Structure formats: C-alpha cells, structure tokens
Amino acid sequence: MVGLNDDVSLDIEEIYNGGKEHHVKTCHGSVSVVVYGDQEKPALITYPDVALNYMSCFQGLFLCPEAVSLLLHNFCIYHISPPGHEFGAAPVCSNDPSPSVEDLSDQILEVLNFFSLEAVMCMGITAGAYILSLFAIKHKKRVLGLILISPLCKAPSWSEWFYYKVVSNLLYYYGMSGLLKDIFLQRYFSKEARGSSEVPERDVVHECRRLLGERHGSSLMRFLEAVNRRHDLTDGLKSLKCRTLIFVGDQSPFHSETLHMVTALDRKYSALVEVQACGSMVTEEQPHAMLIPMEFFFMGFGLYRPGRVSDSPRSPLSPSCISPELLSPESLGLKLKPIKTRVPTKC
C-alpha cells in the first residue's frame, strides 16, 4: 500500500468520522453540502446519481487510501446532495414545485457563491454528471475541470422516458420496494457485482441496497422526473474547453451515451477511460481503476500526490503497463486514449 504522511492519515480518519454539513438556502430550495478538508485549498465538488448521496456514490473512491492522498492533499471536497437526498432528510412537501435540471444546475452556482468559491473541479456520476456538465456549459469560468463517470448528455429516448415514468409511478404508489431497488441496482452495477442465485451480491451492492431503503419516494421521484425531462447537451459540449476526464464501465447502461459525449467534446481537452467488467458506478465497483488516470489528469493542473510510490500493488494499472504513447503530455498534461483497465498479469 502507498505510504501516507501524517496529514493524509488524519484526513482518512476525518472521512470516517464525517465532515461538516451545511444547509445552503437557494432560490430552488435548501441544499445539503458536506465539506471535508481545508477550505483554503482548491475546491472539488461532487454530485451523485439518482437515488444516491455522496456516501452511496463516492464512498468507495474517497475511502481508498491512495485516492485520499491524491484528492484531500490537493482539494477541499464539497459533496452536494440533490434536494431531499441527504441523510436524515424529511419528506418533500407535495406542494413544492418540482425542480428542473436547469434549477439544479443553478443551485450549484448558489452553493459556490455561498462558500465564496471561484473556479472548481467537478466530479459527477450519470445524472450528477449531466447536472455538472450543464453547469460547466452555462458557467465556463467557474469550472476548472470535469471528472465524469458514465455521464448522460442526450435527451432521454422514448423508451428510456417511458421506463422511468413507470418507475416514478411505482415510487408514488409503493415507495422504494424490493423491485425498485433491483431496478436501480441494475442502473449502477454490473451483472457480476449484483450476483445471481448461485453467487451472492457483493458487499458494495448489499450496502447500496440498504441505503436505497432510506430514500423518501417523493424526493427521489422529483429528481428522477427532472432527469427524465432533460434536454440534449451535445451542441453545448462542442464549445466546452475545460479539461474533461471520463470513465465508463463497459457494462453500464449508459455506455453508448458516454461514447456519444466523447465524440461531442473537443478531443484536445478530453480523455476517455473504459473500465472492463464494470457497471456505471466505477467509484464503487472499481475505484482503483480511476487512480492513475486521475493522477495524470491532475498533473495537467500542477497537482500531485504526496509520497508517491510507483506500481502500487492495489492499483489495477501501473505505469509500466501503459503504453508510453498514452502518457505523452498534451493539454491535459497527458494523452489518454480509450483504454481497458483489466490488464494481463504479465505486461
């Protein structure tokens, strides 16, 4: 395991004990923001997928010691939860207007202004990646870079719209039932991780199933309906010039949409990492696959991991297993072609 200095060890302990939660009042309702780290450092904001919050969406990555040494050494983390998705959230009043994706992206701007943040790094998963991409298109000067995991970027197809409309109706009448938990777990995880009648589901899936049971159906339904009314970002992405690192699992239901997003972005500023045998939520299912690509991505901003030890045995990639042509500096500080992260035992 990578050797960590005392400061990073304290950061890991802080994550286990919890950060400081703030409730930011915005024009579209109150937003929970949990802050970890030194607020004098550059800011990294996160936004989760539908039905999740930062613990169920980013815990696997942020509890990885190597990731802590990279992320908390360089950033103060601001975990933003969609309205009603934070821990202990009360049910949303049925009379409150449902937010749109535009409203949710505007909340991010108000959060940044509340904390007096200028340009920030952004990390989002699927629906959260869409919200952050929309924010980056609308407020280009407020975004340093994007780290997107299995992102959405197009308007929903008719079949997707109808599918999640049925899910919303089921939430309305039955709440978060066992059937709906299975539907959402299929959205997040690979078939291998979800298990079968012969093989039990992995611990990370079991924990996510438990956390889904804590969601209020009304809050989830509002976020789901907002995402189901999203518009196409393709034209806006073409003008986006911030550096963008994209991860996608090859078993993600949104794999083809992610590839579409990559073609829309300027190739000089974007890179794709495809993770084999993984669903949408790479941060939980295969967080170590993100470490080396993120490390080189941050090098383009002059950021480094302290006490770096090469060829970490816990990382599925090591520099010696990556072709040198993939590591030549460009505007990212690195050129990453689409790469597979399940490497052979002998390089």
N, C-alpha and C positions, 0 to 999 in steps of 0.2 A: 504494500500500500504506500501511496505517496506520503513522504514525511511532511508534517504540517507544523507551522510555528505556533507559539502560544496564542497569538491573536486569533488565528483561524480555529484553534481548538475551542476557544471561548465562543466564537461565532456558532460552531456546531451546537454547543450547549444552549446558546440563546435560541436557536431554532427549535430544539426540543422543548424548551420552556415557553416558547411563544413570543411573538413580537408585540408591538404596541398597536392596538386597534384605534382607528379614528373613524368617526362618522361624519362624512362631508355632505353638507346640505347643498343640493344643486337645484337648478330650475326644473329638473325632472325627477325629483325625489332624493332621498338620502342614499349615500353610497358608503359601504364599508371598505376601508383601506387599512391593511395590516402592514406595518413598517418594520423591517429588520435592518439593522446595521447603522452605520454612521451617516447621518443626513448631510454631512459635509461632502460626502463622496458623490460621484455622478449617479444619476437615478436610473434604475431599471424597473419598469412597470410590467406586471403580468395581468393577463385576462384569460379566464378559463372557458371551457366549452359548456354547452347546455347542460344544466342539472348539476354542475360541479362548482366547487370553490377551490381556492388555492391549495388546500390540504389534499383534496382528492385528485387534483390535476397536476400539481408540481412537486408534491412531497418527495416522490422517488428521485427526482433530479436534485432537489435542494438538500436532501439528507445524504447525498453521495459526497464523501469527504473530498474527493478530487474536485467536484463541482463547487463546493463551499470555498475551497482555497482559490478557485478562479473567480467566482461570482462575488462573494462577500468581501474579498480583498479589494476588488475594483469598484463595487457598486453598493449603494443603499437600495434595498429591494422594497418596492411598493406593490403589494398584492391587492388588486382591485377585484371585488366580487360584484357580479350583477345584482341589481336590487332584489332583496329577499333571499339571496343565496348564501349569506354569511352564517356563521354558527350562531344558533340561538335566535335566528330571525323570526319575527312574528309573521303570521299570515298576512298577505297583502289585502288591503280593503278592495272589495269588488267594485266600488265606485271610483277608484283611482284609474285614470286613463292609462292604457297600455302604452309603453314606450315603443318607439321605432328604433331601427338600427342607427338612424341619424341622431336620435335623442341620446342613445347610449354612448355614441362617439363624442357627443357634446359634453356628456358628463366627465369624460376623461380630461377634456380641456379644463373644466372647472376644478377637477382634482389637482391638476398640475398647477393651476393658479393658487389654489388653497395652500399648497406646500411651497410656493414660490420657486417652482422648477422651470427651467428653460427647456433646452433640448434633452430628450430622454431616449434610452434604449427601450425597446418594446419586445415582449415575448408573449405570444398567444397561441392557443390551440383551437383549431377548427372554427367554431363560431366566434371565439375570442380573437382568433387570428383575423377574421373578417372585420370585426369591430376596430381592431388596431390598424389594419390596412386602410380602412375608410378614414380613420383619424389621420393617418400619415398623408393621405391624398388631400385632405382638407386643410391640414396644418403642417405643411412640409418643413417649416423652420423649427418645429417643436420636436422633431424625431431625428435622432442620430442614426439609428439603425433598427432593423426588424429581424427578429428570430421567430419564424412562423412554423408551426407544426401541423401538418395535414390541413392546410388552410382551405377555406371556402373563398371564392371570388366571383362566382357567377350567380345569377338569379336562380332560384330552385326550378328544376324541371317540373313538368306537370305531375309526374309520378312521385317525385320527392315531396312536392307540395301536398298532394293528396295523402301520402303516407303519414306525414307529420300532422296533418289536420286530423286524421283518425287518432293519432297518439294524443293530441290535445283534447279531443273529446273523451278519450278513455281516462285521461287525467282528471277531467272535470267531473266525471261520474264516479270513478273508482279510486282516485288518488294514485299514489305510487304502488301499484300492485306488483306481484311477482312477475307477471307477464311484461309489464312496462320496464321493470329492472332488466330483464333479459334483452329487451329491445335496445335499451341504452348501452348495455354492456357490449352488444354487437357493434354498436357505433364506435366504441372506444378501443376494444381489444381484439386481437387475432383469435381465430378459432382455436389455435393451440393453447393460448393462455386461458381461454374460457373452459377448456376441458371437455369431457364427454361423460357418458355413462360409466366408462371404464377408468377414466383418468380424472381426478378431481381438479377443479379450477384452481389456478394459482392464488397464492395469498393476496397478491395485489388486487386481483379481481374480487376475491371474497370481501376484502376491506371496502372496495368501491361499492359493492352491492349493499353493504351495511350503511355506508354514508348516503347512498341514494334514498334509503328509507327515512332519512332525516329531512329531506326536502319537502316543503309545502307545495302541494299540487298547483295552487293558484300562482305562486311566484314562478315556478318552473314553466307553467303554461304561458305566462306573459312573455318570458324570454324566448321561448320556443316559437311563439307566434310572431315576435319581432324578427327573428331569424328567417322565418318562413315567408316574410314579406320583403326580404332583402332585394336589392337591385344589383345589376351587373357592374362590377368594378373594372372590367377589362380596359376600357378607354382611359380611366384614371390611372391605372397601373403603368400605362405606357409612358406617362410623364413623371413617374416616381424615380427620383435619383438617389434616394438613401440606400445604403448598403443593406442587402437582404440575404439572410441565410435561411433556407427552407429545408425542413426534414419531413419525410413522409414514410409511413410503413407500407410495404408492398401489399399488405392485406387490408389497408384502410379502405373503407367505402368511398373515400374522397380522393383516392389515388389519381384518377384521371383528371379531376378538377384541379388538383395541385399541379399536375403537368401542364395543364392549360395556363395556370397562373405563371409558371416559369416562362412559357413562350411569350406572355404579355409583358413581362418585365424586361428592362434593359439588361442584356447579358453582361455588360461591363460592371454592373453593380449587384448582381445576384448570383447565388450558387445553390445547387440542389444536392442534398444527401438522401439517398433512398436506403431505407433500413429493411433488411430482409427478415422474413418470419415475424412481422410486427404489424399491429393494427394502427389506429390513428394516434393513440396516446403514447408516443415514443418516450415522453418524460417519465412515464410509469412503467412501461413494459420493458424498454431497453435504454435506460438513461445513460449508460456508459457509452453507447454509440454516439452520443452527442458531444462528448468531451473534447476530443481532438479537433473536430471541425469548429467548435465554438472557440477553442483556444487560438486557432489560427485566424478566425474571424476577428476576434478581439485584438489580435496583434496589428490589424489594419488601423486600429484606433490608438495604438501605442499602449495597450493594456496587456499585462502578463500575469501568469500565476506565480506566486512566490514559492521558492524552494522546489522548483520544477524538477522532477526526476523522470527521465525519458523511459519509454517502454513500460509503463505501469502495467503490472500483471492483471489489474482489474478492468482494463480498457480493452474492448474487442478490436480496436485499431491501434497500431503503433506506427511511428514514423517510418520504420524500416519496411512496413508492409504496404506503404502507399507509394505509388509511382512518383518520382521526383517532379514530373511534369505537372502533377496536380498541386504542387506546393509552390510553383513559381509565383512571385508577387505580381499582383495587378492592382486594381483599385481597392480590392478587399484586403490587400496585404497578402493575398493568397488566391490562387485559382483553383476552385473545386469543381470538377466535372461531376455529373451524376455518378455516385459510387455506391457499391454494395458494402454493407458493414459486417457481413458474415464472411470472414476471411478464412482461408485454409490454415491448417495447423502449421504448415511449413510455408514460409514466404520465399 
